[in-house]
Amino acid sequence: MPKLLPGDRAPDLTLPAADGSSVPLSDLWTRGWTLLTFYRGDSCPVCNRYLHGLQEVLGQFQEAGARIVAISADRPDLERETVERQKLAFPVLSDPEHRAIDAYDVIYNETAGHAEPAVFLISPTGTIAYESIVSGPLGRPAPDDLLKIVHMASRR
């Protein structure tokens, strides 16, 4: 059973972004609903397709008042390459020390050196409204399903 559940306070950490800045997670969710997605990293083709799929519907998330943020254990320079290659217009954060991965209790694959996919929807008050943690590259909620979850959560 995960350490964090819907209704719990989301851990607030500051992580380096692909653009070189430092981003406190609370700065993101205090401006609206935040979809925090953990992914395996640049070396995972399924993860790259997933990030691309989120980018394709980014405008719909923004219309719903939500922002997307991606996190992996990759170094910031590798995150920057991912952002540029995928043409991502949302923040991509680096967690090579696994601080967020540990705080959010995301499964970490020691052998492969990456976090397994997870998604957290965080309310503007910093409360977890939804979570999904999977133990492999497949089985994540589809971007369209996440958009429905955002719509439902923001109506409460």
C-alpha positions as CSV (number, residue, x, y, z in Angstrom):
1,M,0.0,0.0,0.0
2,P,1.4,3.4,-0.9
3,K,2.6,5.8,1.8
4,L,0.5,8.7,0.4
5,L,-3.2,8.5,-0.3
6,P,-5.8,10.9,-1.7
7,G,-6.6,13.5,1.0
8,D,-3.0,13.5,2.3
9,R,-0.8,16.6,2.1
10,A,1.6,16.5,-0.9
11,P,5.3,16.6,-0.1
12,D,6.8,19.9,-1.0
13,L,10.4,19.8,-2.3
14,T,12.5,22.0,-4.5
15,L,13.9,20.3,-7.6
16,P,16.2,21.4,-10.4
17,A,14.4,21.9,-13.7
18,A,15.6,21.2,-17.2
19,D,15.9,24.9,-17.9
20,G,18.4,25.3,-15.0
21,S,16.0,26.9,-12.5
22,S,15.0,25.5,-9.1
23,V,11.3,24.8,-8.7
24,P,9.5,24.4,-5.4
25,L,6.6,22.0,-6.1
26,S,4.2,24.2,-3.9
27,D,4.8,27.1,-6.3
28,L,3.2,25.0,-9.0
29,W,0.1,23.7,-7.2
30,T,-0.7,27.0,-5.4
31,R,-1.4,28.4,-8.9
32,G,-3.9,25.6,-9.8
33,W,-4.4,21.9,-10.1
34,T,-1.1,20.1,-10.8
35,L,-0.6,16.8,-12.5
36,L,2.7,15.5,-11.2
37,T,3.9,12.6,-13.3
38,F,7.0,10.5,-12.5
39,Y,8.5,8.6,-15.4
40,R,11.4,6.2,-15.9
41,G,13.6,8.7,-17.8
42,D,14.9,9.5,-21.2
43,S,16.0,6.0,-21.9
44,C,12.4,4.6,-21.8
45,P,10.6,4.8,-25.2
46,V,7.2,4.2,-23.6
47,C,7.8,7.1,-21.2
48,N,8.8,9.3,-24.1
49,R,5.6,8.5,-25.9
50,Y,3.6,9.1,-22.7
51,L,5.2,12.6,-22.3
52,H,4.5,13.3,-26.0
53,G,0.9,12.3,-25.4
54,L,0.6,14.7,-22.5
55,Q,2.1,17.5,-24.6
56,E,-0.5,16.8,-27.3
57,V,-3.3,17.6,-24.8
58,L,-1.5,20.2,-22.7
59,G,-3.9,23.0,-24.0
60,Q,-6.9,21.0,-22.7
61,F,-5.3,20.6,-19.3
62,Q,-4.6,24.4,-19.2
63,E,-8.2,25.1,-20.2
64,A,-9.2,22.9,-17.2
65,G,-7.0,25.0,-14.9
66,A,-4.3,22.3,-14.5
67,R,-0.6,22.2,-15.2
68,I,1.5,19.2,-16.0
69,V,4.9,18.6,-14.4
70,A,7.2,15.6,-15.1
71,I,9.9,14.2,-12.8
72,S,12.5,11.5,-13.4
73,A,15.8,10.5,-11.7
74,D,17.7,11.8,-14.8
75,R,20.3,14.5,-14.4
76,P,19.1,18.1,-15.5
77,D,21.2,18.0,-18.7
78,L,19.5,14.8,-19.8
79,E,16.1,16.3,-18.9
80,R,17.0,19.2,-21.1
81,E,17.6,16.9,-24.0
82,T,14.3,15.2,-23.4
83,V,12.4,18.6,-23.3
84,E,14.1,19.7,-26.5
85,R,13.6,16.4,-28.4
86,Q,10.0,16.0,-27.3
87,K,9.3,19.7,-27.6
88,L,7.7,19.7,-24.2
89,A,6.1,23.0,-23.0
90,F,5.7,21.9,-19.4
91,P,8.2,21.7,-16.6
92,V,10.4,18.7,-16.4
93,L,12.2,18.3,-13.1
94,S,15.3,16.3,-12.2
95,D,15.5,14.1,-9.1
96,P,18.8,12.2,-9.2
97,E,19.0,12.1,-5.4
98,H,15.5,10.5,-5.3
99,R,14.2,13.0,-2.8
100,A,10.8,13.3,-4.5
101,I,10.7,9.7,-5.5
102,D,11.2,8.7,-1.9
103,A,8.8,11.4,-0.5
104,Y,6.0,10.3,-2.9
105,D,6.8,6.7,-2.2
106,V,7.2,5.9,-5.9
107,I,8.6,2.5,-6.6
108,Y,12.4,2.8,-7.4
109,N,14.1,0.1,-9.4
110,E,17.6,-0.1,-8.0
111,T,18.8,-2.4,-10.7
112,A,17.7,-0.3,-13.6
113,G,18.3,3.0,-11.8
114,H,14.9,4.7,-12.4
115,A,11.6,5.4,-10.8
116,E,8.5,3.5,-12.0
117,P,5.7,5.5,-13.5
118,A,3.3,7.3,-11.1
119,V,0.8,10.2,-11.4
120,F,-0.4,12.4,-8.6
121,L,-3.1,15.1,-9.0
122,I,-2.5,17.8,-6.5
123,S,-5.1,20.4,-5.6
124,P,-4.3,24.1,-5.2
125,T,-4.3,23.6,-1.4
126,G,-1.6,21.0,-1.7
127,T,-3.8,17.9,-1.1
128,I,-3.4,14.8,-3.2
129,A,-6.7,14.2,-5.0
130,Y,-5.7,11.2,-7.1
131,E,-2.8,8.9,-7.4
132,S,-1.7,6.0,-9.7
133,I,1.6,4.1,-9.2
134,V,2.5,1.2,-11.5
135,S,5.4,-1.2,-11.4
136,G,6.3,-1.1,-15.1
137,P,6.2,1.1,-18.2
138,L,2.6,0.1,-19.1
139,G,-0.6,0.6,-17.3
140,R,-0.5,4.4,-16.7
141,P,-3.8,6.3,-17.0
142,A,-4.2,7.7,-20.5
143,P,-4.0,11.5,-20.9
144,D,-7.7,11.7,-21.8
145,D,-8.6,9.8,-18.6
146,L,-6.4,12.1,-16.6
147,L,-8.2,15.1,-18.1
148,K,-11.5,13.6,-17.0
149,I,-10.1,13.1,-13.5
150,V,-9.0,16.7,-13.4
151,H,-12.5,17.9,-14.4
152,M,-14.2,15.7,-11.8
153,A,-11.7,16.8,-9.0
154,S,-12.0,20.5,-9.8
155,R,-15.8,20.4,-9.5
156,R,-15.7,19.1,-5.9
